[in-house]
Amino acid sequence: MINGIDCPNNIRSIKDALETLQGKWKLLILFALSAEPKRFKQISTEVKGISDKVLSNELKSLETNTLITRTAVDTYPPTVEYSITPHGQSLQKVVEELHLWGIEHRKVIMEK
């Protein structure tokens, strides 16, 4: 028990979160979608280094976990937009904190 909280329950919740967001791309995709809905190629361009196949798989996983929605737009030719859900938006603080931590971490490493 840590701070009055049962550790096995903490570990389970952290494990659930890590399994949902595992890999190096999901948080970057969520970050890319945080400002506005985007089409597949817009996400691909913004999240540098991701292949189309991996992006497609990651988008499906994020959709399965209700973090994003996929919407077919009635245009010619038909297009699809991806947007972050309110559940996905609930990760905003986590993503912002990771961003800030990453800046500080880079400074520490560069000073070595």
N, CA, C and O atoms as a GROMACS GRO file, in nm:
protein
  448
    1MET      N    1   0.085  -0.118   0.000
    1MET     CA    2   0.000   0.000   0.000
    1MET      C    3   0.090   0.125   0.000
    1MET      O    4   0.183   0.136   0.080
    2ILE      N    5   0.061   0.218  -0.092
    2ILE     CA    6   0.134   0.344  -0.100
    2ILE      C    7   0.033   0.458  -0.086
    2ILE      O    8  -0.067   0.463  -0.158
    3ASN      N    9   0.060   0.548   0.009
    3ASN     CA   10  -0.030   0.662   0.033
    3ASN      C   11  -0.176   0.617   0.049
    3ASN      O   12  -0.268   0.685   0.003
    4GLY      N   13  -0.196   0.504   0.113
    4GLY     CA   14  -0.331   0.456   0.137
    4GLY      C   15  -0.399   0.395   0.016
    4GLY      O   16  -0.520   0.371   0.018
    5ILE      N   17  -0.323   0.370  -0.092
    5ILE     CA   18  -0.381   0.316  -0.215
    5ILE      C   19  -0.325   0.176  -0.239
    5ILE      O   20  -0.205   0.153  -0.226
    6ASP      N   21  -0.412   0.085  -0.275
    6ASP     CA   22  -0.375  -0.053  -0.301
    6ASP      C   23  -0.290  -0.062  -0.428
    6ASP      O   24  -0.338  -0.027  -0.536
    7CYS      N   25  -0.167  -0.109  -0.418
    7CYS     CA   26  -0.073  -0.114  -0.531
    7CYS      C   27  -0.121  -0.201  -0.647
    7CYS      O   28  -0.110  -0.158  -0.762
    8PRO      N   29  -0.174  -0.322  -0.622
    8PRO     CA   30  -0.219  -0.402  -0.738
    8PRO      C   31  -0.322  -0.329  -0.824
    8PRO      O   32  -0.321  -0.343  -0.946
    9ASN      N   33  -0.411  -0.251  -0.763
    9ASN     CA   34  -0.508  -0.175  -0.841
    9ASN      C   35  -0.439  -0.064  -0.920
    9ASN      O   36  -0.476  -0.038  -1.034
   10ASN      N   37  -0.340   0.000  -0.859
   10ASN     CA   38  -0.265   0.102  -0.931
   10ASN      C   39  -0.192   0.042  -1.050
   10ASN      O   40  -0.194   0.097  -1.160
   11ILE      N   41  -0.131  -0.069  -1.028
   11ILE     CA   42  -0.056  -0.135  -1.136
   11ILE      C   43  -0.150  -0.173  -1.249
   11ILE      O   44  -0.116  -0.157  -1.366
   12ARG      N   45  -0.266  -0.223  -1.216
   12ARG     CA   46  -0.362  -0.262  -1.319
   12ARG      C   47  -0.407  -0.142  -1.402
   12ARG      O   48  -0.416  -0.150  -1.524
   13SER      N   49  -0.435  -0.030  -1.336
   13SER     CA   50  -0.481   0.088  -1.410
   13SER      C   51  -0.370   0.145  -1.496
   13SER      O   52  -0.395   0.190  -1.608
   14ILE      N   53  -0.247   0.145  -1.446
   14ILE     CA   54  -0.134   0.193  -1.527
   14ILE      C   55  -0.110   0.098  -1.644
   14ILE      O   56  -0.082   0.143  -1.755
   15LYS      N   57  -0.121  -0.032  -1.619
   15LYS     CA   58  -0.105  -0.131  -1.727
   15LYS      C   59  -0.211  -0.109  -1.834
   15LYS      O   60  -0.180  -0.112  -1.953
   16ASP      N   61  -0.335  -0.087  -1.794
   16ASP     CA   62  -0.443  -0.061  -1.891
   16ASP      C   63  -0.411   0.061  -1.976
   16ASP      O   64  -0.426   0.058  -2.098
   17ALA      N   65  -0.366   0.168  -1.911
   17ALA     CA   66  -0.332   0.291  -1.984
   17ALA      C   67  -0.217   0.267  -2.081
   17ALA      O   68  -0.221   0.310  -2.196
   18LEU      N   69  -0.114   0.198  -2.034
   18LEU     CA   70   0.003   0.172  -2.120
   18LEU      C   71  -0.034   0.083  -2.238
   18LEU      O   72   0.015   0.105  -2.349
   19GLU      N   73  -0.118  -0.016  -2.216
   19GLU     CA   74  -0.160  -0.102  -2.327
   19GLU      C   75  -0.241  -0.025  -2.430
   19GLU      O   76  -0.229  -0.050  -2.550
   20THR      N   77  -0.323   0.068  -2.385
   20THR     CA   78  -0.405   0.149  -2.475
   20THR      C   79  -0.318   0.243  -2.558
   20THR      O   80  -0.346   0.267  -2.676
   21LEU      N   81  -0.214   0.297  -2.497
   21LEU     CA   82  -0.131   0.399  -2.562
   21LEU      C   83   0.007   0.347  -2.605
   21LEU      O   84   0.095   0.425  -2.638
   22GLN      N   85   0.025   0.214  -2.603
   22GLN     CA   86   0.156   0.158  -2.631
   22GLN      C   87   0.208   0.195  -2.769
   22GLN      O   88   0.130   0.223  -2.861
   23GLY      N   89   0.339   0.195  -2.782
   23GLY     CA   90   0.403   0.229  -2.908
   23GLY      C   91   0.443   0.375  -2.911
   23GLY      O   92   0.406   0.453  -2.823
   24LYS      N   93   0.518   0.410  -3.012
   24LYS     CA   94   0.568   0.547  -3.018
   24LYS      C   95   0.479   0.642  -3.096
   24LYS      O   96   0.510   0.761  -3.105
   25TRP      N   97   0.369   0.592  -3.152
   25TRP     CA   98   0.291   0.676  -3.242
   25TRP      C   99   0.159   0.729  -3.187
   25TRP      O  100   0.116   0.838  -3.225
   26LYS      N  101   0.094   0.655  -3.100
   26LYS     CA  102  -0.043   0.690  -3.060
   26LYS      C  103  -0.053   0.829  -2.997
   26LYS      O  104  -0.142   0.906  -3.033
   27LEU      N  105   0.036   0.861  -2.904
   27LEU     CA  106   0.028   0.993  -2.842
   27LEU      C  107   0.059   1.103  -2.942
   27LEU      O  108   0.003   1.212  -2.934
   28LEU      N  109   0.149   1.075  -3.037
   28LEU     CA  110   0.180   1.174  -3.141
   28LEU      C  111   0.059   1.197  -3.231
   28LEU      O  112   0.032   1.310  -3.272
   29ILE      N  113  -0.012   1.092  -3.262
   29ILE     CA  114  -0.134   1.104  -3.344
   29ILE      C  115  -0.240   1.184  -3.268
   29ILE      O  116  -0.303   1.273  -3.325
   30LEU      N  117  -0.258   1.153  -3.141
   30LEU     CA  118  -0.355   1.229  -3.060
   30LEU      C  119  -0.316   1.376  -3.052
   30LEU      O  120  -0.401   1.464  -3.058
   31PHE      N  121  -0.187   1.402  -3.038
   31PHE     CA  122  -0.138   1.540  -3.035
   31PHE      C  123  -0.168   1.610  -3.167
   31PHE      O  124  -0.210   1.726  -3.168
   32ALA      N  125  -0.147   1.540  -3.278
   32ALA     CA  126  -0.175   1.598  -3.410
   32ALA      C  127  -0.323   1.630  -3.428
   32ALA      O  128  -0.358   1.726  -3.496
   33LEU      N  129  -0.408   1.549  -3.368
   33LEU     CA  130  -0.553   1.570  -3.381
   33LEU      C  131  -0.611   1.664  -3.277
   33LEU      O  132  -0.730   1.698  -3.282
   34SER      N  133  -0.530   1.707  -3.182
   34SER     CA  134  -0.584   1.785  -3.071
   34SER      C  135  -0.639   1.922  -3.112
   34SER      O  136  -0.730   1.973  -3.047
   35ALA      N  137  -0.586   1.981  -3.218
   35ALA     CA  138  -0.631   2.115  -3.258
   35ALA      C  139  -0.755   2.110  -3.346
   35ALA      O  140  -0.845   2.193  -3.332
   36GLU      N  141  -0.760   2.013  -3.437
   36GLU     CA  142  -0.871   2.006  -3.533
   36GLU      C  143  -0.874   1.869  -3.599
   36GLU      O  144  -0.773   1.798  -3.599
   37PRO      N  145  -0.989   1.831  -3.656
   37PRO     CA  146  -0.995   1.705  -3.732
   37PRO      C  147  -0.901   1.712  -3.852
   37PRO      O  148  -0.877   1.818  -3.909
   38LYS      N  149  -0.849   1.595  -3.889
   38LYS     CA  150  -0.756   1.589  -4.001
   38LYS      C  151  -0.783   1.465  -4.085
   38LYS      O  152  -0.836   1.365  -4.037
   39ARG      N  153  -0.744   1.475  -4.211
   39ARG     CA  154  -0.750   1.360  -4.301
   39ARG      C  155  -0.624   1.277  -4.283
   39ARG      O  156  -0.526   1.322  -4.224
   40PHE      N  157  -0.629   1.156  -4.337
   40PHE     CA  158  -0.520   1.060  -4.322
   40PHE      C  159  -0.386   1.120  -4.364
   40PHE      O  160  -0.289   1.113  -4.289
   41LYS      N  161  -0.380   1.179  -4.483
   41LYS     CA  162  -0.254   1.233  -4.534
   41LYS      C  163  -0.205   1.351  -4.451
   41LYS      O  164  -0.084   1.372  -4.437
   42GLN      N  165  -0.297   1.429  -4.396
   42GLN     CA  166  -0.255   1.538  -4.309
   42GLN      C  167  -0.187   1.484  -4.184
   42GLN      O  168  -0.086   1.538  -4.139
   43ILE      N  169  -0.242   1.378  -4.128
   43ILE     CA  170  -0.182   1.315  -4.010
   43ILE      C  171  -0.046   1.257  -4.047
   43ILE      O  172   0.052   1.274  -3.974
   44SER      N  173  -0.041   1.189  -4.160
   44SER     CA  174   0.082   1.126  -4.208
   44SER      C  175   0.193   1.230  -4.225
   44SER      O  176   0.309   1.205  -4.191
   45THR      N  177   0.159   1.346  -4.277
   45THR     CA  178   0.257   1.453  -4.297
   45THR      C  179   0.302   1.512  -4.164
   45THR      O  180   0.421   1.542  -4.147
   46GLU      N  181   0.210   1.529  -4.073
   46GLU     CA  182   0.242   1.591  -3.944
   46GLU      C  183   0.320   1.498  -3.851
   46GLU      O  184   0.409   1.542  -3.778
   47VAL      N  185   0.287   1.370  -3.854
   47VAL     CA  186   0.357   1.271  -3.770
   47VAL      C  187   0.467   1.210  -3.856
   47VAL      O  188   0.449   1.105  -3.918
   48LYS      N  189   0.579   1.277  -3.859
   48LYS     CA  190   0.690   1.238  -3.947
   48LYS      C  191   0.746   1.101  -3.910
   48LYS      O  192   0.766   1.069  -3.793
   49GLY      N  193   0.772   1.020  -4.014
   49GLY     CA  194   0.837   0.891  -3.995
   49GLY      C  195   0.743   0.772  -3.986
   49GLY      O  196   0.789   0.658  -3.987
   50ILE      N  197   0.614   0.795  -3.978
   50ILE     CA  198   0.519   0.685  -3.966
   50ILE      C  199   0.480   0.639  -4.107
   50ILE      O  200   0.453   0.721  -4.195
   51SER      N  201   0.476   0.508  -4.127
   51SER     CA  202   0.433   0.455  -4.257
   51SER      C  203   0.281   0.456  -4.265
   51SER      O  204   0.213   0.460  -4.162
   52ASP      N  205   0.229   0.452  -4.386
   52ASP     CA  206   0.083   0.451  -4.403
   52ASP      C  207   0.020   0.329  -4.337
   52ASP      O  208  -0.088   0.338  -4.278
   53LYS      N  209   0.087   0.214  -4.348
   53LYS     CA  210   0.033   0.091  -4.289
   53LYS      C  211   0.025   0.103  -4.136
   53LYS      O  212  -0.076   0.067  -4.075
   54VAL      N  213   0.132   0.152  -4.076
   54VAL     CA  214   0.134   0.167  -3.930
   54VAL      C  215   0.031   0.272  -3.887
   54VAL      O  216  -0.040   0.252  -3.788
   55LEU      N  217   0.023   0.384  -3.960
   55LEU     CA  218  -0.075   0.487  -3.927
   55LEU      C  219  -0.216   0.430  -3.933
   55LEU      O  220  -0.298   0.457  -3.844
   56SER      N  221  -0.245   0.354  -4.035
   56SER     CA  222  -0.378   0.293  -4.049
   56SER      C  223  -0.408   0.204  -3.929
   56SER      O  224  -0.518   0.210  -3.873
   57ASN      N  225  -0.312   0.121  -3.889
   57ASN     CA  226  -0.332   0.031  -3.774
   57ASN      C  227  -0.349   0.110  -3.644
   57ASN      O  228  -0.434   0.076  -3.562
   58GLU      N  229  -0.270   0.215  -3.627
   58GLU     CA  230  -0.279   0.295  -3.505
   58GLU      C  231  -0.412   0.369  -3.498
   58GLU      O  232  -0.472   0.378  -3.390
   59LEU      N  233  -0.459   0.421  -3.611
   59LEU     CA  234  -0.588   0.489  -3.613
   59LEU      C  235  -0.701   0.392  -3.577
   59LEU      O  236  -0.792   0.428  -3.503
   60LYS      N  237  -0.694   0.269  -3.629
   60LYS     CA  238  -0.796   0.168  -3.594
   60LYS      C  239  -0.794   0.138  -3.445
   60LYS      O  240  -0.899   0.127  -3.382
   61SER      N  241  -0.674   0.126  -3.388
   61SER     CA  242  -0.662   0.098  -3.245
   61SER      C  243  -0.717   0.213  -3.162
   61SER      O  244  -0.789   0.191  -3.064
   62LEU      N  245  -0.683   0.336  -3.199
   62LEU     CA  246  -0.734   0.453  -3.127
   62LEU      C  247  -0.886   0.463  -3.138
   62LEU      O  248  -0.953   0.503  -3.042
   63GLU      N  249  -0.940   0.426  -3.254
   63GLU     CA  250  -1.085   0.428  -3.272
   63GLU      C  251  -1.150   0.319  -3.187
   63GLU      O  252  -1.254   0.342  -3.125
   64THR      N  253  -1.091   0.201  -3.183
   64THR     CA  254  -1.143   0.090  -3.102
   64THR      C  255  -1.149   0.130  -2.954
   64THR      O  256  -1.241   0.091  -2.882
   65ASN      N  257  -1.050   0.207  -2.911
   65ASN     CA  258  -1.044   0.250  -2.771
   65ASN      C  259  -1.118   0.381  -2.746
   65ASN      O  260  -1.100   0.444  -2.642
   66THR      N  261  -1.199   0.422  -2.841
   66THR     CA  262  -1.285   0.541  -2.835
   66THR      C  263  -1.209   0.671  -2.807
   66THR      O  264  -1.262   0.764  -2.747
   67LEU      N  265  -1.084   0.677  -2.852
   67LEU     CA  266  -1.005   0.799  -2.835
   67LEU      C  267  -1.019   0.891  -2.955
   67LEU      O  268  -0.998   1.012  -2.944
   68ILE      N  269  -1.054   0.835  -3.071
   68ILE     CA  270  -1.079   0.914  -3.191
   68ILE      C  271  -1.203   0.860  -3.262
   68ILE      O  272  -1.248   0.749  -3.235
   69THR      N  273  -1.256   0.942  -3.351
   69THR     CA  274  -1.365   0.896  -3.437
   69THR      C  275  -1.324   0.914  -3.582
   69THR      O  276  -1.245   1.002  -3.615
   70ARG      N  277  -1.377   0.830  -3.665
   70ARG     CA  278  -1.354   0.833  -3.810
   70ARG      C  279  -1.486   0.872  -3.874
   70ARG      O  280  -1.588   0.807  -3.851
   71THR      N  281  -1.485   0.979  -3.953
   71THR     CA  282  -1.606   1.029  -4.014
   71THR      C  283  -1.588   1.041  -4.164
   71THR      O  284  -1.496   1.106  -4.212
   72ALA      N  285  -1.678   0.976  -4.240
   72ALA     CA  286  -1.677   0.990  -4.385
   72ALA      C  287  -1.745   1.122  -4.420
   72ALA      O  288  -1.857   1.149  -4.378
   73VAL      N  289  -1.673   1.204  -4.497
   73VAL     CA  290  -1.724   1.335  -4.536
   73VAL      C  291  -1.782   1.323  -4.676
   73VAL      O  292  -1.720   1.266  -4.766
   74ASP      N  293  -1.902   1.377  -4.693
   74ASP     CA  294  -1.972   1.368  -4.821
   74ASP      C  295  -1.914   1.468  -4.922
   74ASP      O  296  -1.969   1.576  -4.943
   75THR      N  297  -1.803   1.428  -4.981
   75THR     CA  298  -1.737   1.510  -5.083
   75THR      C  299  -1.709   1.422  -5.204
   75THR      O  300  -1.726   1.300  -5.199
   76TYR      N  301  -1.665   1.485  -5.311
   76TYR     CA  302  -1.623   1.406  -5.426
   76TYR      C  303  -1.479   1.440  -5.457
   76TYR      O  304  -1.451   1.556  -5.485
   77PRO      N  305  -1.388   1.346  -5.454
   77PRO     CA  306  -1.409   1.209  -5.409
   77PRO      C  307  -1.434   1.204  -5.258
   77PRO      O  308  -1.401   1.298  -5.186
   78PRO      N  309  -1.492   1.094  -5.210
   78PRO     CA  310  -1.520   1.083  -5.067
   78PRO      C  311  -1.392   1.096  -4.985
   78PRO      O  312  -1.287   1.043  -5.024
   79THR      N  313  -1.400   1.164  -4.874
   79THR     CA  314  -1.285   1.176  -4.784
   79THR      C  315  -1.324   1.131  -4.645
   79THR      O  316  -1.442   1.124  -4.610
   80VAL      N  317  -1.223   1.102  -4.566
   80VAL     CA  318  -1.244   1.058  -4.428
   80VAL      C  319  -1.165   1.152  -4.338
   80VAL      O  320  -1.049   1.184  -4.365
   81GLU      N  321  -1.229   1.195  -4.230
   81GLU     CA  322  -1.162   1.279  -4.131
   81GLU      C  323  -1.157   1.204  -3.998
   81GLU      O  324  -1.248   1.129  -3.963
   82TYR      N  325  -1.049   1.228  -3.928
   82TYR     CA  326  -1.032   1.172  -3.794
   82TYR      C  327  -1.033   1.287  -3.696
   82TYR      O  328  -0.973   1.391  -3.719
   83SER      N  329  -1.103   1.266  -3.585
   83SER     CA  330  -1.106   1.370  -3.482
   83SER      C  331  -1.096   1.304  -3.345
   83SER      O  332  -1.132   1.188  -3.326
   84ILE      N  333  -1.047   1.381  -3.252
   84ILE     CA  334  -1.030   1.332  -3.116
   84ILE      C  335  -1.166   1.339  -3.044
   84ILE      O  336  -1.240   1.435  -3.062
   85THR      N  337  -1.196   1.239  -2.966
   85THR     CA  338  -1.321   1.235  -2.889
   85THR      C  339  -1.301   1.305  -2.754
   85THR      O  340  -1.188   1.335  -2.716
   86PRO      N  341  -1.410   1.331  -2.683
   86PRO     CA  342  -1.395   1.385  -2.547
   86PRO      C  343  -1.309   1.291  -2.458
   86PRO      O  344  -1.232   1.338  -2.375
   87HIS      N  345  -1.324   1.161  -2.478
   87HIS     CA  346  -1.242   1.066  -2.402
   87HIS      C  347  -1.094   1.083  -2.439
   87HIS      O  348  -1.008   1.079  -2.351
   88GLY      N  349  -1.066   1.102  -2.565
   88GLY     CA  350  -0.929   1.128  -2.610
   88GLY      C  351  -0.878   1.261  -2.557
   88GLY      O  352  -0.760   1.273  -2.522
   89GLN      N  353  -0.965   1.361  -2.553
   89GLN     CA  354  -0.927   1.492  -2.499
   89GLN      C  355  -0.888   1.483  -2.352
   89GLN      O  356  -0.813   1.567  -2.302
   90SER      N  357  -0.941   1.382  -2.283
   90SER     CA  358  -0.909   1.368  -2.141
   90SER      C  359  -0.760   1.337  -2.120
   90SER      O  360  -0.711   1.344  -2.007
   91LEU      N  361  -0.689   1.302  -2.227
   91LEU     CA  362  -0.544   1.278  -2.219
   91LEU      C  363  -0.463   1.405  -2.240
   91LEU      O  364  -0.340   1.400  -2.236
   92GLN      N  365  -0.528   1.517  -2.262
   92GLN     CA  366  -0.458   1.641  -2.293
   92GLN      C  367  -0.354   1.677  -2.187
   92GLN      O  368  -0.242   1.714  -2.221
   93LYS      N  369  -0.389   1.666  -2.060
   93LYS     CA  370  -0.294   1.698  -1.953
   93LYS      C  371  -0.174   1.604  -1.956
   93LYS      O  372  -0.061   1.647  -1.934
   94VAL      N  373  -0.200   1.477  -1.982
   94VAL     CA  374  -0.091   1.379  -1.989
   94VAL      C  375   0.004   1.415  -2.103
   94VAL      O  376   0.126   1.414  -2.086
   95VAL      N  377  -0.052   1.446  -2.220
   95VAL     CA  378   0.030   1.479  -2.337
   95VAL      C  379   0.109   1.608  -2.311
   95VAL      O  380   0.227   1.616  -2.344
   96GLU      N  381   0.044   1.708  -2.252
   96GLU     CA  382   0.113   1.833  -2.222
   96GLU      C  383   0.227   1.811  -2.123
   96GLU      O  384   0.336   1.865  -2.140
   97GLU      N  385   0.202   1.730  -2.020
   97GLU     CA  386   0.307   1.702  -1.922
   97GLU      C  387   0.423   1.624  -1.985
   97GLU      O  388   0.539   1.650  -1.954
   98LEU      N  389   0.392   1.529  -2.072
   98LEU     CA  390   0.498   1.457  -2.143
   98LEU      C  391   0.579   1.551  -2.231
   98LEU      O  392   0.701   1.539  -2.240
   99HIS      N  393   0.510   1.645  -2.296
   99HIS     CA  394   0.577   1.745  -2.378
   99HIS      C  395   0.675   1.826  -2.294
   99HIS      O  396   0.792   1.842  -2.331
  100LEU      N  397   0.628   1.878  -2.181
  100LEU     CA  398   0.714   1.958  -2.094
  100LEU      C  399   0.828   1.876  -2.036
  100LEU      O  400   0.942   1.923  -2.028
  101TRP      N  401   0.798   1.753  -1.997
  101TRP     CA  402   0.903   1.666  -1.945
  101TRP      C  403   1.007   1.637  -2.052
  101TRP      O  404   1.127   1.634  -2.024
  102GLY      N  405   0.961   1.616  -2.177
  102GLY     CA  406   1.052   1.590  -2.287
  102GLY      C  407   1.148   1.706  -2.312
  102GLY      O  408   1.265   1.685  -2.343
  103ILE      N  409   1.098   1.829  -2.300
  103ILE     CA  410   1.183   1.947  -2.316
  103ILE      C  411   1.291   1.948  -2.209
  103ILE      O  412   1.409   1.968  -2.238
  104GLU      N  413   1.251   1.927  -2.084
  104GLU     CA  414   1.347   1.926  -1.974
  104GLU      C  415   1.445   1.810  -1.986
  104GLU      O  416   1.564   1.826  -1.960
  105HIS      N  417   1.395   1.694  -2.024
  105HIS     CA  418   1.481   1.577  -2.039
  105HIS      C  419   1.587   1.603  -2.146
  105HIS      O  420   1.704   1.568  -2.126
  106ARG      N  421   1.549   1.662  -2.256
  106ARG     CA  422   1.644   1.692  -2.363
  106ARG      C  423   1.753   1.786  -2.313
  106ARG      O  424   1.870   1.768  -2.345
  107LYS      N  425   1.714   1.887  -2.233
  107LYS     CA  426   1.812   1.979  -2.176
  107LYS      C  427   1.913   1.906  -2.088
  107LYS      O  428   2.034   1.928  -2.097
  108VAL      N  429   1.860   1.816  -2.002
  108VAL     CA  430   1.948   1.741  -1.912
  108VAL      C  431   2.045   1.655  -1.991
  108VAL      O  432   2.164   1.651  -1.961
  109ILE      N  433   1.996   1.587  -2.092
  109ILE     CA  434   2.080   1.498  -2.171
  109ILE      C  435   2.183   1.578  -2.253
  109ILE      O  436   2.298   1.536  -2.267
  110MET      N  437   2.141   1.692  -2.306
  110MET     CA  438   2.232   1.773  -2.388
  110MET      C  439   2.344   1.836  -2.302
  110MET      O  440   2.452   1.865  -2.352
  111GLU      N  441   2.317   1.855  -2.172
  111GLU     CA  442   2.417   1.912  -2.082
  111GLU      C  443   2.524   1.811  -2.044
  111GLU      O  444   2.631   1.851  -1.998
  112LYS      N  445   2.499   1.685  -2.062
  112LYS     CA  446   2.595   1.580  -2.023
  112LYS      C  447   2.716   1.583  -2.110
  112LYS      O  448   2.807   1.502  -2.091
   0.00000   0.00000   0.00000
